[in-house]
Amino acid sequence: MTSTLEQYFKISQRGSSIGREVRGGVVTFLTMAYIVVLNPIILAGVADEDGKFLGGGSTPGSGFATIAAVTALVAGLLTILMGVVANFPLALATGLGLNAFVAFSVASQMTWADAMGLVVLEGLIILLLVLTGFRKAVFDAVPRQLKTAIAVGIGLFITLIGLVDAGFVRTTGIGAPPIQLGIGGHLEGWPVLVFIAGLLLMIALHSRGVPGAILIGIVATSILAIIVQAITDVGPSVVNGKVVNPKGWNLNSPEWPDKVFAKPDFSLLGDFNLFNGFERAGVVTAALLVFTLLLADFFDTMGTMTAIGAEGGLNDDDGTPVGAQKILVVDSIAAAAGGAAGISSNTSYIESASGVGDGARTGLASVVTGVLFLLSTLAVPLVEHIPNEAAVPALVLVGFLMMSQVKDIAWNDDEIAIPAFLTIVLMPFTYSITAGIGAGFIAYVVIKLVKGKVAAIHPLMWLIGILFVVYFAIDPITNWVG
């Protein structure tokens, strides 16, 4: 059995071991298990055009358990598929940002089933682009140093995600400054202290070269969180979508649940109408909605797999991950599968970097993560009690590891330095991987153009630049044609 795994996943060839792959897979799951809870929080509280809620029921949140179970099921199956087919340490789940767009911009103009039909259609289109080689060709057309900038930008992005999810950085609710340290410029509450303790522990373990530093940190911090909650009874920060205690735990309260296992409800599977959205919202509007989903999906994954490959030393000299075509095929299938399952487009997760940072280098880690997601369909009550503060320190540490690649960018060359700079800073500042990539690509084309170096611009970079102009101007375009 061991030799079979070694040969199939090329574990030794990539400088890893079965133990490291298992550990990395567990770390990735713990870092992104929040999606099992966060996806239903986003999707279950929004009514479609007919006033109905996803997962059944006539009240906000009534479909929470169903959405959570299907979210875990689809994430598990697709992540295993990524591991087995592409042999890459990349996990997939419902895309954040994409699910919010589907909920607030798509379902508001049609039924939930119609909205999911558009998601399926977007996934099929992007799969076609992969199978024809177009998506891979676009990836190859991107200059290597821009790919490096994408990885660095994502490192800063996931660092900000970790700091915000832990409550270490918060919005102010005013124009300037838009964000601040903690509450009113001060760190308050036990959960933030737990986050800081977890981060310092991970930094200490990593600095000492302790194997499994991230996993040890997550487990130890989770235990600390349970103890702190038992002593202080802080409770959650948000209840039923409303902030009730700014000093409370983010997303989940680390209390041991009354029951660990529950029978999952998968009734959402297959709840979609492929083309009815065009009839409900109009052909032009529906087409623009599909285009927006397509563009975000297309480039988010490109950035994610580049960053993961760079962190794990799995990219070639041009910055392209090994097995890129297979990775893109699985990711494209995931987009359609998420819509067909009724829980929004699934995509590759940058949180996979936490597992790679802890040693994962092959698809075996993805298989482990996927199996844990499948098991979590039975343990939704337990997953609901893992706090962000225990897991997101891993994102901050991995953000540092990814930031180290910034030295490979030629900062004395404006033609690449300015596009790279915009790519890096706009990802965290806009909370969007796609926005950063788009701004960098447009700047690259414009600078080459004004310097008279038109011949140096790959034809596909022209096309990408134009598409991103449309992407950024989608709202006025929609209003104009509507």
Residue pairs with C-beta under 8 A, 6 or more apart in sequence:
2 18
5 11
5 18
5 364
6 12
6 18
8 87
9 21
9 83
9 87
9 362
9 363
9 364
10 87
10 362
11 17
11 18
11 21
11 361
11 362
11 364
14 314
14 361
14 362
15 313
15 361
16 359
16 360
16 361
16 362
18 364
20 211
20 358
20 359
20 360
20 361
21 89
21 359
21 360
21 361
21 362
21 364
21 365
21 368
22 364
22 365
22 368
23 211
23 212
23 215
23 358
23 359
23 360
24 89
24 355
24 356
24 358
24 359
24 360
24 361
24 365
24 368
25 89
25 355
25 360
25 364
25 365
25 366
25 367
25 368
25 369
25 372
26 215
26 355
26 368
26 369
26 372
27 214
27 215
27 218
27 354
27 355
27 357
27 358
27 360
27 394
28 89
28 91
28 349
28 351
28 352
28 354
28 355
28 360
28 365
28 366
28 369
29 91
29 368
29 369
29 372
29 373
29 376
30 215
30 218
30 219
30 386
30 391
30 394
31 218
31 351
31 354
31 355
31 391
31 392
31 394
31 395
32 91
32 93
32 349
32 351
32 352
33 372
33 373
33 376
33 383
33 386
33 391
34 165
34 251
34 252
34 386
34 388
34 391
35 71
35 75
35 93
35 94
35 96
35 349
36 68
36 71
36 72
36 75
36 373
36 376
36 380
36 383
37 68
37 251
37 252
37 383
37 384
38 96
38 251
39 67
39 68
39 71
39 93
39 94
39 99
39 343
39 344
40 55
40 61
40 63
40 64
40 65
40 67
40 68
40 71
41 64
41 241
42 96
42 99
42 100
42 103
43 54
43 55
43 63
43 67
43 99
43 102
43 103
43 343
43 344
44 53
44 54
44 55
44 60
44 61
44 62
44 63
44 64
44 67
45 53
45 60
45 61
45 241
46 53
46 54
46 60
46 103
46 104
46 107
46 108
47 53
47 60
47 107
48 54
48 107
48 108
48 110
48 111
48 112
48 114
48 115
49 107
49 108
49 109
49 110
49 111
49 280
50 111
51 58
52 58
52 111
52 112
53 59
53 60
53 61
53 62
53 63
53 112
54 63
54 67
54 107
54 112
54 268
54 342
55 62
55 63
55 64
55 65
55 66
55 67
55 267
55 268
55 342
56 62
56 63
56 66
56 267
57 63
60 240
60 241
61 240
61 241
63 268
65 262
65 265
65 380
66 265
66 266
66 267
66 268
67 268
67 343
68 380
68 383
68 384
69 264
69 265
69 266
69 377
69 380
70 266
70 268
70 269
70 341
70 342
70 343
71 93
71 94
71 343
72 264
72 373
72 374
72 376
72 377
72 380
72 383
73 264
73 266
73 341
73 373
73 374
73 377
74 93
74 94
74 337
74 338
74 341
74 343
74 346
75 91
75 92
75 93
75 94
75 346
75 370
75 373
76 370
76 371
76 372
76 373
76 374
76 376
76 377
77 337
77 370
77 374
78 92
78 93
78 330
78 333
78 334
78 337
78 346
78 370
79 90
79 91
79 92
79 93
79 366
79 367
79 369
79 370
79 373
80 366
80 367
80 370
80 371
80 374
81 330
81 333
81 370
82 88
82 90
82 91
82 92
82 327
82 330
82 331
82 348
82 363
82 366
82 370
83 89
83 362
83 363
83 364
83 365
83 366
83 367
83 369
83 370
84 363
84 367
85 326
85 329
85 330
85 363
86 323
86 326
86 327
86 329
86 330
86 363
87 322
87 323
87 326
87 362
87 363
88 305
88 308
88 309
88 314
88 321
88 322
88 323
88 326
88 327
88 362
88 363
88 366
89 308
89 312
89 352
89 355
89 356
89 360
89 361
89 362
89 363
89 365
89 366
90 304
90 305
90 308
90 327
90 348
90 349
90 352
90 366
91 348
91 349
91 351
91 352
91 355
91 366
91 369
91 370
92 330
92 331
92 334
92 346
92 347
92 348
92 349
93 346
93 347
93 349
93 373
94 338
94 343
94 344
94 345
94 346
94 347
95 296
95 297
95 300
95 338
95 344
95 345
95 346
95 347
97 296
97 431
97 432
98 293
98 296
98 297
98 344
98 345
98 347
99 343
99 344
99 345
101 292
101 293
101 296
102 115
102 116
102 119
102 293
102 344
102 345
103 344
105 289
105 292
106 115
106 118
106 119
106 277
106 289
107 115
109 277
109 280
109 281
109 285
109 289
110 276
110 277
110 280
110 281
111 273
111 276
111 280
112 271
112 342
113 271
113 272
113 273
113 276
113 342
114 272
114 273
114 276
114 277
114 280
114 281
115 277
116 271
116 272
116 273
116 339
116 340
116 342
116 344
117 272
117 273
117 274
117 275
117 276
117 277
117 339
118 277
118 286
118 289
118 290
118 293
118 339
119 272
119 293
119 335
119 336
119 338
119 339
119 344
119 345
120 272
120 274
120 336
120 339
120 340
121 274
121 275
121 290
121 339
122 290
122 293
122 294
122 297
122 335
122 336
122 339
122 345
123 297
123 332
123 333
123 334
123 335
123 336
123 337
123 338
123 339
123 345
124 336
125 290
125 294
126 135
126 294
126 297
126 298
126 332
126 335
127 329
127 332
127 333
127 335
127 336
129 135
129 298
129 332
130 136
130 325
130 328
130 329
130 332
131 329
133 325
135 298
135 328
135 332
136 324
136 325
136 328
137 460
138 298
138 302
138 460
138 464
139 302
139 320
139 324
139 328
140 318
140 320
141 458
141 459
141 460
141 461
141 464
142 302
142 441
142 461
143 416
143 444
144 317
144 318
144 319
145 408
145 409
145 410
145 416
145 420
146 416
146 419
146 420
146 423
146 440
146 441
146 444
147 306
147 310
147 315
147 318
147 319
147 320
148 310
148 319
148 405
148 406
148 408
148 409
148 420
149 409
149 419
149 420
149 421
149 423
149 424
149 440
150 302
150 303
150 306
150 307
150 423
150 433
150 436
150 437
150 440
151 303
151 306
151 307
151 310
151 311
151 402
151 405
152 402
152 403
152 405
152 406
152 409
152 420
152 424
153 303
153 423
153 424
153 425
153 426
153 427
153 428
153 433
153 436
154 303
154 304
154 307
154 350
154 353
154 402
154 427
154 433
155 307
155 353
155 398
155 399
155 400
155 401
155 402
155 403
155 405
156 399
156 403
156 424
156 425
156 427
156 428
157 350
157 399
157 427
157 428
157 431
157 433
157 436
158 350
158 351
158 353
158 395
158 398
158 399
158 402
159 395
159 396
159 399
159 400
159 403
159 428
160 169
160 428
160 431
161 392
161 395
162 392
162 393
162 394
162 395
162 396
162 399
163 169
163 392
163 396
164 170
164 179
165 250
165 251
165 388
165 392
165 395
166 191
166 192
166 195
166 250
166 388
166 389
166 392
166 393
167 182
167 189
167 191
167 192
167 195
167 237
167 246
167 250
167 389
168 181
168 182
168 187
168 192
168 195
168 196
169 179
169 180
169 181
169 182
170 179
170 180
170 181
170 182
170 183
171 178
171 179
171 180
172 178
172 179
172 180
181 187
182 188
182 192
183 189
183 246
183 247
187 193
187 196
188 246
188 247
189 234
189 246
189 247
189 248
190 228
190 232
190 234
190 247
191 225
191 228
191 234
191 237
191 247
191 248
191 249
191 250
191 387
191 389
192 389
193 228
194 221
194 224
194 225
194 228
194 387
194 389
194 390
195 221
195 389
195 390
195 392
195 393
197 221
197 224
198 217
198 218
198 220
198 221
198 224
198 389
198 390
198 393
199 217
199 393
199 396
199 397
201 216
201 217
201 220
201 221
201 393
202 213
202 214
202 217
202 393
202 394
202 397
203 397
205 213
205 216
205 217
206 213
206 214
206 397
210 216
211 359
212 358
212 359
213 358
214 354
214 357
214 358
214 394
214 397
214 398
215 358
217 393
217 394
218 390
218 391
218 393
218 394
221 389
221 390
221 391
221 393
222 254
222 386
222 387
222 390
222 391
224 390
225 249
225 254
225 387
225 389
225 390
226 254
226 255
226 256
228 234
228 254
229 235
229 249
229 253
229 254
229 255
230 255
234 245
234 247
234 248
234 249
234 253
235 244
235 245
235 248
235 249
235 253
236 244
236 245
236 248
236 249
236 251
236 252
236 253
237 243
237 244
237 245
237 246
237 247
237 248
237 249
237 250
238 244
238 248
238 250
238 251
249 387
249 388
249 389
250 387
250 388
250 389
251 387
251 388
252 384
252 385
252 386
252 387
252 388
253 385
253 387
254 385
254 386
254 387
254 390
255 385
256 385
257 381
257 382
257 384
257 385
258 381
259 381
260 379
260 381
260 382
261 378
261 379
261 381
261 382
262 378
262 379
262 380
262 381
263 378
264 377
264 378
264 380
268 341
268 342
268 343
269 340
269 341
269 342
270 340
270 341
270 342
271 342
272 339
272 340
272 342
277 286
277 289
278 286
278 287
280 286
281 289
282 482
284 481
284 482
285 478
285 482
288 474
288 477
288 478
288 481
291 470
291 474
292 471
292 474
293 345
295 434
295 467
295 468
295 471
296 434
297 335
297 345
297 347
299 433
299 434
299 437
299 438
300 347
300 348
300 433
300 434
301 327
301 328
301 331
301 347
301 348
302 437
303 433
303 436
303 437
304 347
304 348
304 349
304 350
304 352
304 433
305 321
305 324
305 327
305 328
305 331
305 348
306 315
306 319
306 320
306 321
307 350
307 353
307 402
308 314
308 321
308 348
308 350
308 352
308 353
308 356
309 315
309 319
309 320
309 321
309 322
310 319
310 402
310 405
311 353
311 356
311 357
311 398
311 401
311 402
312 356
312 360
312 361
313 361
314 321
314 322
314 361
315 321
315 322
316 322
321 327
327 348
331 347
331 348
334 345
334 346
334 347
334 348
335 345
335 346
335 347
337 346
338 344
338 345
338 346
338 347
339 345
350 433
351 395
352 360
352 366
352 369
353 395
353 398
353 401
353 402
354 394
354 395
354 398
355 365
355 369
356 365
356 398
357 394
357 397
357 398
357 401
376 382
376 383
406 424
409 416
409 417
409 420
410 416
410 417
411 417
414 447
415 444
415 447
415 448
415 451
415 453
416 444
418 443
418 447
419 440
419 441
419 443
419 444
419 447
420 440
422 436
422 439
422 440
422 443
423 436
423 437
423 439
423 440
424 436
425 436
426 432
426 435
426 436
426 439
426 440
427 433
427 435
427 436
430 436
434 471
435 472
437 468
438 468
438 471
438 472
439 468
441 461
441 464
441 465
441 468
442 465
442 468
442 469
444 461
444 465
445 457
445 461
445 462
445 465
446 465
448 454
448 456
448 457
449 457
470 477
